Amino acid sequence: MTETELKNFHGKNGQPAYVAVSGVIYDVSASPMWQDGNHVDQHQAGSDLTEALKSAPHVRSLIERFPVVGQLSKEELPKKRKSCTTFGIFAAIAIVLIIGWLFLF
């Protein structure tokens, strides 16, 4: 699951509450500490909490008690389409004109 997809699991309006920590996605929906996808007004479900957990007052093993629902994957960037540049168009026209000129003479 990508970070963009993870954002859909924000714990509001009946959606499950998922959080990611070190690439692992946990379902925290059943926890009373994650009501409406919010944890003590500091953290929102649907996000990567890896950095936030480093300064949390509880140990990492607490989050690891929740069910694992997936792995966080890197976002796939849209592939750039190669486009014709102005230079490329003029270069192609120039080549055609030169070849045409050579055949005429």
HUVEN-V216682 format. One record per residue. N is the residue number from 1. RES is the residue in one small letter. SS is DSSP state (~ for helix, > for strand, _ for the rest). D_CENTER is the distance of its C-alpha to the mean C-alpha in whole Angstrom. Layout:
n	res	ss	d_center
N	RES	SS	D_CENTER
N	RES	SS	D_CENTER
This chain:
n	res	ss	d_center
1	m	_	8
2	t	_	4
3	e	~	3
4	t	~	4
5	e	~	7
6	l	~	8
7	k	_	9
8	n	_	11
9	f	_	13
10	h	>	15
11	g	_	18
12	k	_	20
13	n	_	22
14	g	_	22
15	q	_	19
16	p	_	18
17	a	>	17
18	y	>	14
19	v	>	13
20	a	>	12
21	v	>	14
22	s	_	14
23	g	_	12
24	v	>	14
25	i	>	13
26	y	>	16
27	d	>	18
28	v	_	20
29	s	_	21
30	a	_	25
31	s	_	25
32	p	~	27
33	m	~	25
34	w	~	22
35	q	~	24
36	d	~	22
37	g	~	19
38	n	>	20
39	h	>	22
40	v	_	25
41	d	_	23
42	q	_	21
43	h	>	18
44	q	>	16
45	a	_	15
46	g	_	11
47	s	>	10
48	d	>	10
49	l	_	14
50	t	~	14
51	e	~	16
52	a	~	18
53	l	~	19
54	k	~	21
55	s	_	23
56	a	_	24
57	p	_	27
58	h	_	27
59	v	_	26
60	r	~	23
61	s	~	25
62	l	~	25
63	i	~	21
64	e	_	22
65	r	_	25
66	f	_	22
67	p	>	21
68	v	>	19
69	v	>	17
70	g	>	14
71	q	>	12
72	l	_	8
73	s	_	7
74	k	_	6
75	e	_	4
76	e	_	7
77	l	_	9
78	p	_	12
79	k	_	15
80	k	_	17
81	r	_	21
82	k	_	24
83	s	_	26
84	c	_	29
85	t	_	30
86	t	~	33
87	f	~	35
88	g	~	34
89	i	~	36
90	f	~	39
91	a	~	39
92	a	~	39
93	i	~	42
94	a	~	44
95	i	~	44
96	v	~	45
97	l	~	48
98	i	~	49
99	i	~	49
100	g	~	51
101	w	~	53
102	l	~	54
103	f	~	55
104	l	~	58
105	f	_	59
